[in-house]
Amino acid sequence: MRILLVTLLTVIWANARAQEIKLTFDKTKDMTGYQTFQFGESEVITPKDLRIFDEKLLREKVSAIIAKELKDKKLQQVDSNAQVVVSFIIGLVERSDIYSAGPLGGTPGQVNAGPVVEDFREAAFVVDLHDRSDNMIWRINSTIRYSTAETLNQVEEVVEKGLKKFPNKPKVKKK
């Protein structure tokens, strides 16, 4: 029973740390008038020795995920003169985390396991939406705990969560 509880808590803790999404947008601005979008610049900032995906293929897949979500929001993709220009940066870095495993994290019979070092990969993913005047109207800034098998699913989840409230329609104050 104790092992099951520890395993469950570990899974919940790992999932809570797996993804962080920060949104930046003007909550007072009415963005419901935007009807068209196009892609601007995109960049893959992963060091060349850590790249697992083909850069061109990764850009295409991430662009397709973003385009699908914006089309679901009733925006139409055009080649030029769009009301919204989408750009993104995606990259992978290697990180280490130090934490105390506690009395249950060590070997059986051990009272205090001491610090544990965990190496992992973390992906940074930023999506910017600008208007024609190059004013930022929406930003999704996220970090994703990297897992090769789930990368595109994680990107899709970030885009879906990040654009959930787009376009923003400000609340009207009642008098």
Buried (B, 14 or more C-beta within 10 A) or exposed (E): EEEEEEEEEEEEEEEEEBBEBEBEBEEEBEBEEBEBBBBBEBEBEBEEEEEEBEBEEBBEBBBEBBBBBBEEEEBEBEEEEBBBBBBBBBBBBEEEEEEEBEEBBBEEEEEEBEEEEEEBBBBBBBBBBBBEEEEEBBBBBBBBBBEEEBBBEBBBBBBEBBBEEBBBEEEEEEE
